[in-house]
């Protein structure tokens, strides 16, 4: 058997073992977004984001604040534990906050549903 044929046979055998025994990585669930419904212009608002990874991997979060800004990926957080992020909206308006999560293998969730924040419109 030539070297190339031997290498190909080993590669095929390894792939067969992986197909039989390797677990496919699953994407984290889209995050749940929790936060206030109203705020004042210039005030800091805090939102909580929670995602569960079916494989138990840590998750990283990216947040779209609805004002044209999106965060970089956060640091790692344990699956199922809430991550809190703050933001300041200088102007009045209705903003729609959403987030996505990724795991250690870079597998990304879909975007979460949007949560509306009314800034300066109905704030006490």
Order of alpha helices (4+ residues) and beta strands (2+ residues): alpha-beta-beta-beta-beta-beta-beta-beta
